[in-house]
Amino acid sequence: MRRAFLIAFIGFFLLGAAWALALPSNGTYDEKQHLVRAWAVWTGQWLPHDRAVDDSGIETNAFTGPRSLLPLNADCTRLGRPSYQPASCLTFTDDRSDVLQPSAAARYSPVYYALVGLPLRISPTNAGLIWARLLSALLSALLLAVAFALAGTALLRASVVLAATPMLLNLAGALNPNGLEISAAVLLYVAALRKHWPAAGVAAALLLTTRDLGPFFAASVLAVSLFVTKTWVRSRAFWLPAAGGLAFAVFWTLVASRGDAVDPGRPIAATTSGAILRDIADNRAEFWIRQIVGQFGYGETTVSLGMIGLWYLLILAVVVPALWFGPWRLRIGILAVSLASLVLLVALELYFAPKVGHFAHGRYVMPLAVGAVLLAGSTDRYATWPPSRWLVPAIVAVTIPLHLYALARVMTRFQHGINERLNPFGGTWQPPLGSVVPLLACLVGGALLAVIVTRSSVRPTPVHSTANTFSN
């Protein structure tokens, strides 16, 4: 069990580190906002004290921070002329004089930022950002590796690998609490399914305190897992950390209530619920489906539809037999989390679109949606189905080139330009350690996970529901 944990930890960390090393500053969703928030938490600025206008012309909350925290033109890769140009347009400075640094994440829970922000406090530069990203990737890898080790069977371990989509690893390898949130949800699902309550308690505490929807996700994940397993939690090892997390979540909600949370900082065209629903059917639903697997940058960097479809086929290769082999409780659980994820996205869009414009992202519901494949992976009859002996390792092996392709596509976008053919080498911008290191990290990380799942398939690992799982 310890060996499985260690190998999985290295594998997931390398996959996240590949993104941490490959992306330019502000190279993925809202990273500039979270970077400033991390600096602020580590300098005692837990709540904003001013307002400022960012590069995109939107006024929002602000903290005091050194000018060197961000490039002088952090949005040039997507808002410059021409738009979507390589990251060579970024201009950095060594000037550490204090200025107002805007952050739309200014009132977010400080927990994630306290965990990853120290490197930025030591070095408020792009180098500090890289180290903070690596720390973020390490924390998500730790949670995913514990889930992987607790999973025990090759099928559930493969489900953990499938839940760790390129989108999750992109977020884990950037400054964005969404990555840690999804990783904590993966661990909560697996720990609850395997009745390992200490791990479930830690995962619940993290999920409760990382982002605003954490309490909803923690309650939903726990409820569906307990429904499927027909059990109840009486362990103090779970309830003590979970209660602490809930208490902090309530405290922070009261302290940091955001009256400006739905202030877009710009005029929003009038719309109706009917128009929003039509837009969801015509455009937004496809974006949500794509993004869960991988739509990168600020949504402008897409990957092949074939790659997206193949990842979902791998998920279906786990889910469809589980629906066939599994008991009725499992079927209801899988369908419930899938439907609830869709309903939540639609509800978020209906509520926020008239106030701020397009709002909901597929990644927002991943803490709940990953349950579809994780619940399916817990099906005992499927795990003992003879074809699963070769099918499960094959599923994980196929994820390796998909991870590599997604990373190479994004590297091409930032090194050459968004419309260039796939070429993760050369270009007018290069990652800090060059192009080979991120690609090699991605390859080795994916291969390690494939190897350990294959070994699990050949020699299934017994699973214990006590706190002594790692002592075997």
ChimeraX attribute file (.defattr): number of C-alpha atoms within 10 A of each C-alpha:
attribute: neighborCount
match mode: 1-to-1
recipient: residues
	/A:1	17
	/A:2	13
	/A:3	11
	/A:4	21
	/A:5	20
	/A:6	14
	/A:7	19
	/A:8	30
	/A:9	26
	/A:10	20
	/A:11	26
	/A:12	30
	/A:13	28
	/A:14	28
	/A:15	32
	/A:16	34
	/A:17	30
	/A:18	28
	/A:19	29
	/A:20	30
	/A:21	23
	/A:22	29
	/A:23	25
	/A:24	27
	/A:25	26
	/A:26	25
	/A:27	25
	/A:28	23
	/A:29	18
	/A:30	17
	/A:31	23
	/A:32	25
	/A:33	20
	/A:34	24
	/A:35	27
	/A:36	28
	/A:37	34
	/A:38	29
	/A:39	28
	/A:40	27
	/A:41	23
	/A:42	20
	/A:43	15
	/A:44	8
	/A:45	17
	/A:46	19
	/A:47	19
	/A:48	19
	/A:49	12
	/A:50	13
	/A:51	15
	/A:52	16
	/A:53	16
	/A:54	21
	/A:55	13
	/A:56	13
	/A:57	10
	/A:58	14
	/A:59	18
	/A:60	22
	/A:61	21
	/A:62	26
	/A:63	26
	/A:64	19
	/A:65	22
	/A:66	19
	/A:67	20
	/A:68	19
	/A:69	28
	/A:70	23
	/A:71	20
	/A:72	14
	/A:73	16
	/A:74	24
	/A:75	21
	/A:76	23
	/A:77	26
	/A:78	19
	/A:79	14
	/A:80	14
	/A:81	10
	/A:82	10
	/A:83	13
	/A:84	20
	/A:85	21
	/A:86	24
	/A:87	28
	/A:88	17
	/A:89	18
	/A:90	19
	/A:91	12
	/A:92	17
	/A:93	13
	/A:94	13
	/A:95	11
	/A:96	13
	/A:97	10
	/A:98	13
	/A:99	14
	/A:100	18
	/A:101	25
	/A:102	26
	/A:103	26
	/A:104	20
	/A:105	23
	/A:106	26
	/A:107	19
	/A:108	23
	/A:109	24
	/A:110	24
	/A:111	16
	/A:112	25
	/A:113	25
	/A:114	15
	/A:115	15
	/A:116	26
	/A:117	30
	/A:118	21
	/A:119	21
	/A:120	24
	/A:121	18
	/A:122	11
	/A:123	15
	/A:124	23
	/A:125	23
	/A:126	20
	/A:127	15
	/A:128	18
	/A:129	28
	/A:130	24
	/A:131	20
	/A:132	26
	/A:133	28
	/A:134	26
	/A:135	25
	/A:136	30
	/A:137	30
	/A:138	23
	/A:139	24
	/A:140	28
	/A:141	28
	/A:142	22
	/A:143	23
	/A:144	31
	/A:145	28
	/A:146	23
	/A:147	29
	/A:148	31
	/A:149	26
	/A:150	29
	/A:151	27
	/A:152	23
	/A:153	25
	/A:154	28
	/A:155	31
	/A:156	28
	/A:157	32
	/A:158	32
	/A:159	31
	/A:160	28
	/A:161	24
	/A:162	22
	/A:163	26
	/A:164	25
	/A:165	19
	/A:166	27
	/A:167	22
	/A:168	24
	/A:169	29
	/A:170	31
	/A:171	28
	/A:172	34
	/A:173	34
	/A:174	34
	/A:175	37
	/A:176	26
	/A:177	23
	/A:178	22
	/A:179	27
	/A:180	30
	/A:181	29
	/A:182	32
	/A:183	30
	/A:184	29
	/A:185	31
	/A:186	30
	/A:187	30
	/A:188	32
	/A:189	29
	/A:190	32
	/A:191	26
	/A:192	27
	/A:193	26
	/A:194	21
	/A:195	25
	/A:196	23
	/A:197	23
	/A:198	22
	/A:199	24
	/A:200	29
	/A:201	26
	/A:202	24
	/A:203	28
	/A:204	32
	/A:205	28
	/A:206	25
	/A:207	31
	/A:208	30
	/A:209	26
	/A:210	25
	/A:211	20
	/A:212	15
	/A:213	15
	/A:214	23
	/A:215	20
	/A:216	12
	/A:217	23
	/A:218	24
	/A:219	14
	/A:220	16
	/A:221	26
	/A:222	20
	/A:223	15
	/A:224	24
	/A:225	27
	/A:226	18
	/A:227	16
	/A:228	19
	/A:229	16
	/A:230	10
	/A:231	12
	/A:232	13
	/A:233	13
	/A:234	9
	/A:235	13
	/A:236	13
	/A:237	17
	/A:238	21
	/A:239	19
	/A:240	15
	/A:241	20
	/A:242	24
	/A:243	16
	/A:244	16
	/A:245	24
	/A:246	21
	/A:247	15
	/A:248	17
	/A:249	22
	/A:250	13
	/A:251	11
	/A:252	17
	/A:253	15
	/A:254	10
	/A:255	11
	/A:256	15
	/A:257	11
	/A:258	13
	/A:259	7
	/A:260	11
	/A:261	13
	/A:262	14
	/A:263	14
	/A:264	14
	/A:265	13
	/A:266	11
	/A:267	10
	/A:268	12
	/A:269	10
	/A:270	9
	/A:271	12
	/A:272	11
	/A:273	13
	/A:274	10
	/A:275	11
	/A:276	20
	/A:277	16
	/A:278	12
	/A:279	13
	/A:280	19
	/A:281	11
	/A:282	11
	/A:283	11
	/A:284	22
	/A:285	19
	/A:286	12
	/A:287	18
	/A:288	21
	/A:289	17
	/A:290	24
	/A:291	23
	/A:292	24
	/A:293	25
	/A:294	29
	/A:295	26
	/A:296	24
	/A:297	23
	/A:298	13
	/A:299	14
	/A:300	12
	/A:301	19
	/A:302	19
	/A:303	20
	/A:304	14
	/A:305	9
	/A:306	9
	/A:307	19
	/A:308	20
	/A:309	14
	/A:310	15
	/A:311	20
	/A:312	16
	/A:313	14
	/A:314	20
	/A:315	21
	/A:316	15
	/A:317	16
	/A:318	29
	/A:319	24
	/A:320	15
	/A:321	16
	/A:322	24
	/A:323	18
	/A:324	13
	/A:325	18
	/A:326	19
	/A:327	14
	/A:328	11
	/A:329	14
	/A:330	23
	/A:331	20
	/A:332	15
	/A:333	22
	/A:334	23
	/A:335	14
	/A:336	16
	/A:337	21
	/A:338	18
	/A:339	13
	/A:340	15
	/A:341	20
	/A:342	15
	/A:343	13
	/A:344	15
	/A:345	21
	/A:346	17
	/A:347	13
	/A:348	15
	/A:349	23
	/A:350	22
	/A:351	16
	/A:352	14
	/A:353	21
	/A:354	18
	/A:355	19
	/A:356	18
	/A:357	20
	/A:358	16
	/A:359	15
	/A:360	22
	/A:361	19
	/A:362	22
	/A:363	24
	/A:364	20
	/A:365	24
	/A:366	23
	/A:367	28
	/A:368	25
	/A:369	27
	/A:370	27
	/A:371	28
	/A:372	24
	/A:373	26
	/A:374	30
	/A:375	27
	/A:376	28
	/A:377	26
	/A:378	27
	/A:379	23
	/A:380	16
	/A:381	14
	/A:382	21
	/A:383	22
	/A:384	13
	/A:385	11
	/A:386	10
	/A:387	10
	/A:388	17
	/A:389	17
	/A:390	12
	/A:391	16
	/A:392	25
	/A:393	24
	/A:394	16
	/A:395	24
	/A:396	25
	/A:397	20
	/A:398	15
	/A:399	23
	/A:400	20
	/A:401	15
	/A:402	18
	/A:403	23
	/A:404	20
	/A:405	20
	/A:406	24
	/A:407	26
	/A:408	20
	/A:409	22
	/A:410	27
	/A:411	31
	/A:412	25
	/A:413	28
	/A:414	28
	/A:415	26
	/A:416	24
	/A:417	21
	/A:418	22
	/A:419	11
	/A:420	11
	/A:421	11
	/A:422	15
	/A:423	15
	/A:424	23
	/A:425	16
	/A:426	14
	/A:427	17
	/A:428	12
	/A:429	21
	/A:430	21
	/A:431	20
	/A:432	15
	/A:433	10
	/A:434	15
	/A:435	21
	/A:436	14
	/A:437	16
	/A:438	26
	/A:439	24
	/A:440	15
	/A:441	22
	/A:442	26
	/A:443	19
	/A:444	17
	/A:445	25
	/A:446	27
	/A:447	18
	/A:448	20
	/A:449	28
	/A:450	26
	/A:451	16
	/A:452	22
	/A:453	30
	/A:454	22
	/A:455	15
	/A:456	22
	/A:457	24
	/A:458	13
	/A:459	11
	/A:460	15
	/A:461	17
	/A:462	13
	/A:463	17
	/A:464	16
	/A:465	14
	/A:466	12
	/A:467	13
	/A:468	10
	/A:469	15
	/A:470	15
	/A:471	7
	/A:472	9
